[in-house]
Amino acid sequence: MPAKNQLLEADLTGSVIGSFFDVYGELGFGYREFIYALALERDLKAKGHRADREVAVMVYYRGEPLARQTFDMIVDEKLIIEIKAGERHRAYRAIARSTIRATSASYSRPCRLAARENSLSRSR
């Protein structure tokens, strides 16, 4: 098991973050999530990753199927990407955690990347 602040898929996460910065550096601020998703998918595939978009998964409640939830992207069948364009919102992290918990997926800690005009930030 990784140390407290170490990511489970550090190399993959680093590659995705690099692609995010490449996409944002090329496109800049102001596009809809759909545009960033297409560009990120293209960049990841060019790096040799598998990028599945709009992936539906089942959410379970007390061991029983409840409803389907859709993830924006899953990379190499290991890393869930939720794309948000515009201002950061505190609810994004809570939504990501609850969705992952309800789908029985494993994760080390959510990493929220948010693009805002004239700035990029990585949530800790």
C-alpha distance (Angstrom), angle and dihedral (degrees) to the residues before:
residue distance angle dihedral
M1 . . .
P2 3.81 . .
A3 3.79 123.1 .
K4 3.81 117.8 -91.5
N5 3.82 96.1 -90.4
Q6 3.80 97.3 32.1
L7 3.79 119.6 103.5
L8 3.80 120.2 -127.0
E9 3.81 91.9 -133.3
A10 3.82 100.4 29.4
D11 3.83 97.2 159.0
L12 3.79 93.3 46.8
T13 3.80 92.2 44.7
G14 3.80 90.4 50.0
S15 3.78 91.1 51.0
V16 3.82 91.9 49.9
I17 3.81 92.0 47.8
G18 3.81 88.5 50.1
S19 3.79 89.9 52.4
F20 3.78 90.5 48.2
F21 3.80 90.7 54.8
D22 3.81 91.0 45.5
V23 3.81 91.4 52.3
Y24 3.78 94.6 44.7
G25 3.81 91.5 45.3
E26 3.79 90.3 53.4
L27 3.82 100.1 40.2
G28 3.79 102.3 28.1
F29 3.79 125.1 -162.7
G30 3.78 128.5 -31.5
Y31 3.80 110.8 51.3
R32 3.79 128.2 117.8
E33 3.81 119.7 -99.5
F34 3.81 89.6 -106.6
I35 3.83 91.7 63.3
Y36 3.82 93.2 48.7
A37 3.82 90.2 47.0
L38 3.80 92.4 53.5
A39 3.80 92.3 47.7
L40 3.82 92.8 45.7
E41 3.80 91.0 48.9
R42 3.81 90.9 50.7
D43 3.82 92.7 47.4
L44 3.81 93.4 48.2
K45 3.80 92.7 48.4
A46 3.81 89.8 49.9
K47 3.82 87.0 56.5
G48 3.81 90.0 53.1
H49 3.80 98.8 -101.6
R50 3.77 126.7 135.4
A51 3.80 108.7 -122.6
D52 3.81 117.2 -172.8
R53 3.79 115.0 -170.3
E54 3.80 130.1 -153.0
V55 3.81 94.3 10.7
A56 3.81 114.6 -174.9
V57 3.81 117.1 -146.6
M58 3.78 131.6 177.9
V59 3.82 119.0 -108.4
Y60 3.81 114.0 -146.1
Y61 3.79 128.7 -151.5
R62 3.79 116.3 -166.0
G63 3.75 90.2 -17.1
E64 3.78 94.8 -52.6
P65 3.82 126.4 108.3
L66 3.79 109.9 -102.7
A67 3.81 110.7 171.0
R68 3.78 143.4 -38.8
Q69 3.80 122.0 -89.1
T70 3.80 122.0 -166.5
F71 3.81 122.9 -140.0
D72 3.79 117.5 -154.2
M73 3.80 92.7 -133.1
I74 3.80 142.0 -11.4
V75 3.80 116.2 -158.2
D76 3.82 120.9 -150.6
E77 3.83 88.6 -16.8
K78 3.82 87.7 -76.9
L79 3.79 112.6 75.1
I80 3.80 126.0 57.0
I81 3.80 115.7 -147.5
E82 3.79 121.5 -164.2
I83 3.79 109.6 -171.2
K84 3.80 119.5 -148.0
A85 3.79 124.2 178.7
G86 3.78 121.9 -164.8
E87 3.77 130.0 19.7
R88 3.80 120.9 3.2
H89 3.77 114.9 -104.1
R90 3.82 124.7 -157.9
A91 3.79 91.9 -138.6
Y92 3.84 93.6 64.6
R93 3.82 93.5 78.2
A94 3.81 93.1 46.9
I95 3.80 91.4 48.2
A96 3.82 91.4 50.1
R97 3.81 93.3 48.6
S98 3.79 95.2 47.4
T99 3.79 92.9 46.3
I100 3.79 93.2 49.9
R101 3.81 91.3 45.8
A102 3.81 92.3 49.5
T103 3.81 93.2 49.8
S104 3.82 94.6 50.2
A105 3.81 91.4 -122.1
S106 3.79 118.1 149.3
Y107 3.78 123.1 -126.0
S108 3.77 139.5 161.7
R109 3.79 99.7 -141.2
P110 3.78 133.7 -35.7
C111 3.77 116.0 -98.7
R112 3.77 113.1 -157.2
L113 3.76 117.1 -162.0
A114 3.76 114.9 -167.1
A115 3.77 128.8 -175.7
R116 3.77 118.5 -151.8
E117 3.74 130.4 169.5
N118 3.83 109.1 -72.8
S119 3.82 94.0 -4.1
L120 3.76 145.1 73.7
S121 3.77 124.1 -164.8
R122 3.77 139.0 -177.5
S123 3.78 114.7 -146.3
R124 3.79 116.8 -134.0
